[in-house]
């Protein structure tokens, strides 16, 4: 087999290297961006299916959630919001633990 450089150096295929239709898609653009309304599909049980065989009958052990993460990504503004939401939840949990600690000390 010929190497990639030999193929691209051939005059008949030189236009392939410069044509944007044949460029590899950037990783940032591969995944479809979804907003915060649909972020539940990454962790909701309704969207999770467990597969034991693939479409050709070979045994596999993966879930549909992995496919969702492969093809979809949260949009930048929503991922920032989800990070801030998780930080807020962590702060609330700490406050609850402190409140429980004080209540146990009083009794």
Beta strands, then each sheet from edge to edge (+ up, - down):
strand 1: 32-34
strand 2: 50-53
strand 3: 59-63
strand 4: 72-74
sheet 1: 1+ 4+
sheet 2: 2+ 3-
end
